[in-house]
Each structure stands twice: as structure tokens, then as C-alpha cells.
Amino acid sequence: MENYFDLFGIPVQLRVDLNQLRPTFFVLSRKFHPDFFVSRSPEEQQEALDKTALLNKAWKTFQQPDELIRYVLEIHGYWQAGEKYELSPDFLMEVMEINEAMMEPATADTKSLSDHTHALLKEMSGPVSGILQENPFYPTPEKLAALKEYYYRKKYLDRIGQGLS
């Protein structure tokens, strides 16, 4: 199956310039639009529908940085739906302490908790900041493992951030 990057004719990357891709998106949308395949064979109609669905999923993924990281991990075999990824006990303890503090609304200092969460996000993004900027992305097992750890930690911290909003 063609991946999102192949569809758009770009190298695998973790940050996509949507302004540069927008013209390609419109060209591909028109090229594969099902209305242009009504007089074609059922197989060609289905292929057009499949390409349109893939194109729309790609565009949506390119707009969401965390989903793009997850997708890159997936195409390289480092992420699977429903997997149980284990984060370090130290990180989980820190997250648990923040969550417990949030459950005490009378004593919770949301500003302090928010600052702490942002500091954790900044700290954990440091080791992967160079990887995130690679274009094209040259995957190695070490880079993919670091991205996976970052992805799962960020998901935890994003949920905390939503609770603080």
C-alpha cells in the first residue's frame, strides 16, 4: 500500500510544510475525485475512492504533528494499534503526582502544575528536537525508539494539559 509521503511525492519527514503541499493536495483531489470516474469500470471507481480516502487521511495526518509522528513510527514498524508501551517508572511517578495534585481542587495550584507540565514537555523534546527537524527523515533504530518514547510521554502530558485548561 502506498504511504502518505509517496502519494504526495515527498520524502518521509516529521514536519510537513502544508503551504507547500496545498497545491499538490488540490491537484491530487481533482485527479482522483470520484465524479471523474463515473463512466469508468467498477475497479477504477473503487481505486479512485481508495485514493481519495488515502489522500484525505494523509492531509489530516499532515496537519497534526503528533499524528504525523505516530504515522512515521507506524510505517517503520515502531507503532501498532492497541500496543501497550511501557514508559519509565520515574516518568509515570511524576505524572501520577501531577494527576494527584490536580484532583485536589482546593489546594491545586493550576499555574504551577501547568508550568511543571510545560517544563517536562520542553525537557523531553530536547533529545528529539534535531530528529523532528530532519527533512528528509533518515530513520535509525535509535531515532525511532527516541521518537516513540517522546510520542507516548507527550500523549500523557497533553492529557494533563487538557485537564488543566
BELTA-V515111 format. One record per residue. N is the residue number from 1. RES is the residue in three letters. SS is DSSP state (H for helix, E for strand, - for the rest). PHI is phi in radians with two decimals (999 if undefined). NEAR is the number of other ideal C-beta (glycine too) atoms within 12 Angstrom. Layout:
N|RES|SS|PHI|NEAR ; N|RES|SS|PHI|NEAR
This chain:
1|MET|-|999|13 ; 2|GLU|-|-1.17|19 ; 3|ASN|-|-1.60|22 ; 4|TYR|H|-1.04|36 ; 5|PHE|H|-1.23|27 ; 6|ASP|H|-1.05|17 ; 7|LEU|H|-0.98|29 ; 8|PHE|H|-1.54|32 ; 9|GLY|-|1.22|18 ; 10|ILE|-|-2.16|24 ; 11|PRO|-|-1.26|19 ; 12|VAL|-|-1.09|30 ; 13|GLN|E|-2.66|28 ; 14|LEU|-|-1.78|39 ; 15|ARG|-|-2.38|28 ; 16|VAL|-|-1.89|34 ; 17|ASP|-|-1.47|17 ; 18|LEU|H|-1.11|21 ; 19|ASN|H|-1.12|11 ; 20|GLN|H|-1.30|16 ; 21|LEU|H|-1.47|28 ; 22|ARG|H|-0.94|17 ; 23|PRO|H|-1.05|15 ; 24|THR|H|-1.13|25 ; 25|PHE|H|-1.03|30 ; 26|PHE|H|-1.18|15 ; 27|VAL|H|-1.10|16 ; 28|LEU|H|-1.17|27 ; 29|SER|H|-1.06|26 ; 30|ARG|H|-1.22|18 ; 31|LYS|H|-1.04|19 ; 32|PHE|H|-1.82|29 ; 33|HIS|-|-1.05|20 ; 34|PRO|H|-0.97|23 ; 35|ASP|H|-1.08|15 ; 36|PHE|H|-1.50|18 ; 37|PHE|H|-2.09|22 ; 38|VAL|-|-1.12|13 ; 39|SER|-|-1.69|11 ; 40|ARG|-|-1.58|16 ; 41|SER|-|-1.15|11 ; 42|PRO|H|-1.00|12 ; 43|GLU|H|-1.14|11 ; 44|GLU|H|-1.18|17 ; 45|GLN|H|-1.10|20 ; 46|GLN|H|-1.14|16 ; 47|GLU|H|-1.09|20 ; 48|ALA|H|-1.10|27 ; 49|LEU|H|-1.10|22 ; 50|ASP|H|-1.10|20 ; 51|LYS|H|-1.13|29 ; 52|THR|H|-1.11|26 ; 53|ALA|H|-1.10|22 ; 54|LEU|H|-1.08|26 ; 55|LEU|H|-1.05|31 ; 56|ASN|H|-1.18|22 ; 57|LYS|H|-1.13|23 ; 58|ALA|H|-1.09|35 ; 59|TRP|H|-1.05|26 ; 60|LYS|H|-1.11|18 ; 61|THR|H|-1.12|29 ; 62|PHE|H|-1.07|35 ; 63|GLN|-|-1.45|22 ; 64|GLN|-|-2.11|19 ; 65|PRO|H|-0.91|25 ; 66|ASP|H|-1.19|29 ; 67|GLU|H|-1.19|25 ; 68|LEU|H|-1.16|33 ; 69|ILE|H|-1.05|39 ; 70|ARG|H|-1.03|29 ; 71|TYR|H|-1.13|31 ; 72|VAL|H|-1.10|38 ; 73|LEU|H|-1.05|34 ; 74|GLU|H|-1.12|24 ; 75|ILE|H|-1.20|26 ; 76|HIS|-|-1.75|25 ; 77|GLY|-|1.35|14 ; 78|TYR|-|-1.85|27 ; 79|TRP|-|-2.58|26 ; 80|GLN|-|-2.40|14 ; 81|ALA|-|-1.00|10 ; 82|GLY|-|1.39|6 ; 83|GLU|-|-1.21|15 ; 84|LYS|-|-1.83|8 ; 85|TYR|-|-1.62|24 ; 86|GLU|-|-1.72|12 ; 87|LEU|-|-1.56|23 ; 88|SER|-|-1.12|15 ; 89|PRO|H|-1.03|10 ; 90|ASP|H|-1.08|13 ; 91|PHE|H|-1.12|25 ; 92|LEU|H|-1.08|18 ; 93|MET|H|-1.13|14 ; 94|GLU|H|-1.10|25 ; 95|VAL|H|-1.12|32 ; 96|MET|H|-1.09|17 ; 97|GLU|H|-1.11|20 ; 98|ILE|H|-1.14|33 ; 99|ASN|H|-1.05|23 ; 100|GLU|H|-1.11|17 ; 101|ALA|H|-1.14|25 ; 102|MET|H|-1.21|27 ; 103|MET|-|-1.37|15 ; 104|GLU|-|-1.82|14 ; 105|PRO|-|-1.01|13 ; 106|ALA|-|-1.21|9 ; 107|THR|-|-1.96|12 ; 108|ALA|-|-1.21|21 ; 109|ASP|-|-1.73|16 ; 110|THR|H|-1.08|21 ; 111|LYS|H|-1.11|12 ; 112|SER|H|-1.12|16 ; 113|LEU|H|-1.13|30 ; 114|SER|H|-1.14|23 ; 115|ASP|H|-1.07|16 ; 116|HIS|H|-1.10|26 ; 117|THR|H|-1.09|33 ; 118|HIS|H|-1.12|21 ; 119|ALA|H|-1.12|17 ; 120|LEU|H|-1.11|27 ; 121|LEU|H|-1.05|26 ; 122|LYS|H|-1.13|17 ; 123|GLU|H|-1.08|19 ; 124|MET|H|-1.36|31 ; 125|SER|H|-1.41|26 ; 126|GLY|H|-0.92|15 ; 127|PRO|-|-1.12|18 ; 128|VAL|-|-1.86|31 ; 129|SER|H|-1.04|18 ; 130|GLY|H|-1.17|18 ; 131|ILE|H|-1.11|31 ; 132|LEU|H|-1.11|27 ; 133|GLN|H|-1.61|16 ; 134|GLU|-|-1.06|21 ; 135|ASN|E|-2.59|18 ; 136|PRO|-|-1.31|16 ; 137|PHE|-|-1.49|29 ; 138|TYR|-|-1.83|19 ; 139|PRO|-|-1.29|25 ; 140|THR|-|-2.27|14 ; 141|PRO|H|-0.98|14 ; 142|GLU|H|-1.17|15 ; 143|LYS|H|-1.14|27 ; 144|LEU|H|-1.14|28 ; 145|ALA|H|-1.13|22 ; 146|ALA|H|-1.12|28 ; 147|LEU|H|-1.12|40 ; 148|LYS|H|-1.13|31 ; 149|GLU|H|-1.05|28 ; 150|TYR|H|-1.03|38 ; 151|TYR|H|-1.01|35 ; 152|TYR|H|-1.24|30 ; 153|ARG|H|-1.11|34 ; 154|LYS|H|-1.09|32 ; 155|LYS|H|-1.03|25 ; 156|TYR|H|-1.06|30 ; 157|LEU|H|-1.21|34 ; 158|ASP|H|-1.12|25 ; 159|ARG|H|-1.10|19 ; 160|ILE|H|-1.12|32 ; 161|GLY|H|-1.03|24 ; 162|GLN|H|-1.14|13 ; 163|GLY|H|-1.21|22 ; 164|LEU|H|-1.51|24 ; 165|SER|-|-1.31|12
